[in-house]
Amino acid sequence: MQTSAPAWFFRIQGPLTLEMQKIWLAGWMTSTMKAVGLRRAHDFDWGTAHYEALGALEADGSDPLFLEMLYTVRLHAKVASSLELCDTRTFHDINSDVVAATRNQIYNNLNELSNRPLAGDVQLRFWRMLVAIHVNEPVLHTSTNKTLFTSPYISERIGVHDFACGPITSTTAIALHSIVEACHLAISIVLEMDASTILSLPSLCFGPAVSYTLSILIKVFVAVSAPGNTYSQILTRETLHVREAMQKLISVKEALLKLDPHMGNWNTRIIGSVEWLGVWLDDYESIIERYEENLQREVAEQEIEGLSPNGHF
């Protein structure tokens, strides 16, 4: 998008209005969240024009919820930029200094936002929780699997053969517990939302973000159970409660269908597409159980290859 509000509205003569500034920043928020979901190259940094537009909106103060959403999306941008989430060629180990510094800074920022007047708004709570997931995501990264974190979240991108299995450290354990907790909290927040609220949210970002939280839980499920894993020293598949999370989203889907029976809204379609994952999990877990019984790693890996390759969630 254009680098400033004047450039965005270059065809309109006269001074910029407050509404123009707001529209431009709304465009920045949307493009930023979509870039994070797609892991697409994006300029996350702010320039003078961004701060001027923000200052104008803060001085006006007529839309505090928009401002809080803007502050939250800026945290998403900071995480994506600092951890280079959108550069699939770059790998930051969870135990690296850059990840540690980013986590400390972002958690401090999240604490500040959590103490602001509108912090209890259900939308803001969801997007803040998504920040916590993103900042802990490196615990699931390898040098070759970052392409598996892009949307759409299909079974081919679960990563049954390319999952994090490094040495266990206290940092690894904290990050793994943190990302699982954040995923469950994010899904619980979605369960709290009125169906009408969900249908009013931008399907370009919200539906995929909900799907992302479940995809992360599935990646953890693989990382703690697949042949050759190390993360089972921290968590087990029984303690992840993946099916409970899925059931919550199925309940959300059922509520959405009452208002959107023909699934005309993409949030309904995306959230409603998680049910196939139960079949995938059943098949995967039966393979893992046979592997654990027989310790036949090669056979298990071959059977995993045959898991449904085209499902979406």
C-alpha positions in Angstrom: 0.0 0.0 0.0 1.0 3.7 -0.3 3.5 4.9 2.2 1.4 7.8 3.5 -2.1 9.0 3.6 -1.5 11.9 1.2 -0.1 9.4 -1.4 -3.1 7.1 -0.8 -5.5 10.0 -1.4 -3.5 11.8 -4.0 -6.5 12.4 -6.3 -8.3 14.3 -3.7 -7.4 18.0 -3.4 -7.3 19.9 -0.1 -6.1 18.9 3.4 -6.5 15.4 4.7 -9.5 14.8 6.9 -9.4 12.7 10.0 -11.4 10.0 8.2 -8.8 9.8 5.5 -6.1 9.2 8.1 -8.2 6.5 9.7 -8.9 4.8 6.4 -5.2 4.7 5.6 -4.3 3.2 9.0 -7.1 0.7 8.7 -5.6 -0.3 5.4 -2.2 -0.7 7.0 -3.7 -2.9 9.8 -5.5 -5.2 7.3 -2.5 -5.5 5.0 -0.2 -6.2 8.0 -2.4 -8.9 9.5 -2.9 -10.5 6.1 0.9 -10.5 5.4 1.5 -12.2 8.8 -1.0 -14.9 8.0 0.4 -15.5 4.5 4.0 -15.0 5.7 4.3 -12.6 2.8 7.1 -9.9 2.5 5.8 -6.7 4.0 7.1 -3.4 5.4 6.2 -3.6 9.1 8.1 -0.5 10.1 6.4 2.9 10.7 7.5 6.2 9.1 6.7 9.8 9.9 3.3 9.6 8.1 2.1 6.8 10.3 2.9 8.6 13.5 1.3 11.8 12.2 -1.9 9.9 11.4 -1.8 8.2 14.8 -1.3 11.5 16.5 -4.3 13.0 14.8 -6.5 10.1 15.8 -5.2 10.1 19.4 -5.8 13.9 19.6 -9.4 13.4 18.4 -10.1 10.4 20.6 -13.5 9.7 19.1 -12.8 6.0 18.3 -10.8 4.5 21.2 -11.5 0.9 20.1 -9.9 1.6 16.7 -6.8 3.0 18.5 -6.5 0.0 20.8 -6.8 -2.3 17.8 -4.1 -0.3 16.1 -1.8 -0.6 19.1 -2.3 -4.4 19.1 -1.6 -4.8 15.4 1.6 -2.8 15.9 2.6 -5.5 18.3 1.9 -8.2 15.7 4.1 -6.1 13.3 6.9 -5.9 15.9 6.9 -9.7 16.4 6.9 -10.4 12.7 9.7 -8.0 12.0 11.9 -8.9 14.9 11.6 -12.7 14.5 11.4 -12.4 10.7 8.4 -14.6 10.6 7.7 -13.8 6.9 11.2 -14.7 5.8 11.1 -18.5 5.3 14.9 -18.6 4.8 15.7 -17.2 8.2 15.7 -19.3 11.3 15.8 -18.1 14.9 16.4 -20.7 17.5 14.0 -20.5 20.5 17.1 -20.2 22.8 18.6 -17.4 20.8 19.2 -13.9 22.2 16.9 -12.3 19.6 14.0 -14.5 20.5 14.5 -13.9 24.2 14.7 -10.1 23.8 11.6 -10.1 21.6 9.6 -12.2 24.0 10.5 -10.0 27.0 9.7 -6.8 25.1 6.4 -8.1 23.7 5.2 -9.5 27.0 5.9 -6.1 28.6 3.9 -4.5 25.8 1.0 -7.0 26.2 0.9 -6.3 30.0 0.6 -2.6 29.2 -2.2 -3.1 26.8 -4.0 -5.5 29.2 -4.2 -2.6 31.7 -5.8 -0.1 29.4 -9.5 0.9 29.8 -10.8 -1.2 26.9 -8.6 -4.2 27.5 -11.6 -6.4 28.4 -13.1 -6.1 24.9 -13.4 -9.6 23.5 -11.9 -8.7 20.1 -8.9 -7.1 21.7 -8.4 -10.0 24.0 -8.3 -12.4 21.0 -5.8 -10.4 19.0 -3.6 -9.9 22.1 -3.6 -13.7 22.6 -2.6 -14.1 19.0 0.4 -11.9 19.7 1.5 -14.3 22.4 1.2 -17.3 20.0 3.2 -15.6 17.3 6.0 -14.6 19.7 6.4 -18.2 21.0 6.1 -19.7 17.5 9.9 -20.2 17.1 9.6 -23.1 19.6 8.1 -25.0 16.7 10.4 -23.8 13.9 13.2 -25.7 12.2 15.6 -24.4 9.6 13.3 -25.8 6.9 9.7 -25.8 8.1 8.7 -22.1 8.2 6.8 -22.4 4.9 4.4 -24.8 6.8 3.1 -21.9 8.9 1.5 -20.0 6.1 -2.2 -20.0 5.4 -4.3 -21.7 4.2 -3.8 -24.2 7.0 -4.1 -27.6 5.2 -3.0 -31.0 6.3 0.0 -30.9 4.0 1.3 -28.1 6.2 1.0 -29.9 9.5 4.6 -31.0 9.2 4.5 -34.6 10.2 8.1 -35.1 9.0 9.6 -31.6 9.7 8.9 -30.7 13.3 11.1 -29.1 16.0 12.9 -31.7 18.0 15.9 -29.9 19.5 17.4 -30.3 22.9 15.2 -29.5 25.9 16.0 -26.4 27.8 14.0 -24.4 30.4 13.4 -21.8 27.6 12.0 -24.4 25.3 9.7 -25.8 28.0 8.4 -22.3 28.9 7.8 -21.4 25.3 6.0 -24.7 24.5 3.7 -24.4 27.6 3.1 -20.7 26.7 2.1 -21.3 23.1 -0.3 -24.1 24.1 -1.9 -22.0 26.8 -2.3 -19.1 24.4 -3.9 -21.2 21.8 -6.4 -22.6 24.2 -7.2 -19.2 25.6 -7.6 -17.7 22.1 -10.1 -20.5 21.2 -12.0 -20.0 24.5 -12.3 -16.3 23.7 -13.8 -17.1 20.3 -16.3 -19.4 22.1 -17.3 -16.3 24.3 -18.1 -14.2 21.2 -21.6 -13.7 20.0 -22.2 -15.3 16.6 -23.3 -11.9 15.3 -19.9 -10.4 16.4 -17.9 -13.1 14.6 -19.9 -12.6 11.4 -19.2 -8.8 11.6 -15.4 -9.3 11.9 -13.3 -9.1 8.7 -13.1 -12.6 7.2 -9.9 -11.7 5.5 -8.1 -11.8 8.9 -10.3 -13.2 11.6 -11.3 -16.6 10.2 -7.7 -17.5 9.2 -6.5 -16.3 12.6 -8.8 -18.7 14.4 -7.7 -21.5 12.0 -4.1 -20.6 12.8 -4.6 -21.2 16.5 -5.8 -24.7 15.9 -3.1 -25.4 13.4 -0.5 -24.5 16.0 -2.0 -27.0 18.5 -1.9 -29.7 15.9 1.8 -28.9 15.2 2.5 -29.2 18.9 0.6 -32.5 18.9 2.9 -33.8 16.2 6.0 -32.4 17.9 5.2 -34.3 21.1 4.2 -37.6 19.5 5.9 -38.2 16.2 8.7 -40.7 15.9 12.0 -39.1 16.9 10.4 -36.3 18.9 12.0 -34.7 22.0 9.1 -32.5 23.1 7.3 -35.4 24.8 9.7 -34.7 27.7 7.7 -31.5 28.2 4.1 -32.3 27.2 2.2 -35.4 26.1 -0.6 -35.6 23.5 -3.0 -36.4 26.3 -2.2 -33.1 28.1 -2.7 -31.0 25.0 -6.5 -31.4 24.9 -6.6 -30.8 21.2 -10.0 -32.4 20.8 -11.5 -30.2 23.4 -10.3 -27.2 21.5 -11.8 -28.6 18.3 -15.1 -29.2 20.0 -15.2 -25.6 21.1 -14.8 -24.4 17.5 -17.5 -26.9 16.4 -19.8 -25.3 18.9 -18.9 -21.9 17.5 -19.7 -23.2 14.0 -23.1 -24.4 15.1 -23.9 -21.0 16.6 -22.8 -19.3 13.3 -24.9 -21.6 11.2 -28.1 -20.5 13.0 -27.4 -16.9 11.7 -25.7 -18.0 8.5 -27.2 -21.3 7.4 -25.9 -21.1 3.9 -22.4 -20.3 5.0 -22.3 -17.1 3.0 -19.8 -15.6 5.4 -16.2 -16.8 5.1 -15.8 -16.8 8.9 -18.5 -19.4 9.0 -16.9 -21.5 6.3 -13.4 -21.3 7.7 -14.3 -22.0 11.3 -16.7 -24.7 10.2 -14.0 -26.5 8.3 -12.2 -27.9 11.3 -14.3 -31.0 11.7 -12.4 -33.0 9.2 -9.4 -32.7 11.5 -11.0 -35.2 13.9 -10.7 -37.9 11.3 -7.1 -36.9 10.6 -6.3 -37.0 14.3 -7.9 -40.4 14.7 -5.8 -41.8 11.8 -2.6 -40.2 13.0 -3.0 -41.3 16.6 -3.7 -44.9 15.7 -0.5 -44.9 13.7 1.4 -43.4 16.7 -0.1 -45.9 19.1 1.0 -48.8 16.9 4.4 -47.3 16.7 4.7 -46.9 20.4 3.6 -50.5 20.8 6.0 -51.9 18.3 8.7 -49.2 18.1 8.7 -49.6 14.4 9.7 -46.1 13.4 10.1 -46.8 9.7 6.7 -48.4 9.4 5.1 -45.5 11.3 6.6 -42.9 9.1 5.4 -44.7 6.0 1.9 -44.9 7.3 2.0 -41.2 8.2 2.7 -40.5 4.6 -0.7 -41.8 3.7 -2.7 -39.4 6.0 -5.3 -37.3 4.2 -3.3 -34.8 2.1 -5.9 -32.4 1.0 -8.0 -31.5 4.0 -8.4 -27.9 5.1 -8.9 -26.4 8.6 
